[in-house]
Amino acid sequence: MNMDIAAVNALPYEDFVNILGNVVERCPIITAAVWSRRPFLSFSDLEGAISEFIDALPESGKEGILRCHPDLAGRDLQSGTLTRESHQEQAGAGMDALNSAEASRMARLNQEYKERFGFPFVICARMNDKANILRQLFERCQNERAVERARGIEEVKKISRLRLQSLVLTDAPNKL
């Protein structure tokens, strides 16, 4: 589905939230809040409204967004309870094809990360492969909490942009 921005602006509230509600993983409240900012002038304007909403949240709200994300290669992937978007993203990065050593390392690092920071490791899987994801997870476990929260939110925005691009046409020059 690739709607232009005029079609997005014309969506009734319920349709807007149903279609765009998982642009930020399991956070349809963000989409619901952004709906009132219509009309959006462009794809960039819509993307900016989502980012501004996230940026305006208190730190606890940002951590809440991070907590809505599943572990990479975790039990949601194994049990088939990931959102459609997360499943496609994780499978595309090879998270569904880890060998036993990789799976064990991923589980251990995910657990260590969550214990250290209180939220799951978030990375834009569509922009990484499994080797890079494992490396980043290991390296980011060493960060300070505030640094990691900010990094996670930047990754959320990358994920959101790519999900939005699969639904809404990006800005094109005006046709004559």
Secondary structure, DSSP 8 states (H G I E B T S, - for coil): --B-HHHHHHS-HHHHHHHHTTSSTT-HHHHHHHHTT---SSHHHHHHHHHHHHHHS-HHHHHHHHHTS--TTSHHHHHT-S-HHHHHHHHHTTGGG--HHHHHHHHHHHHHHHHHHSS-----GGG--HHHHHHHHHHHTTS-HHHHHHHHHHHHHHHHHHHHHTTB--------
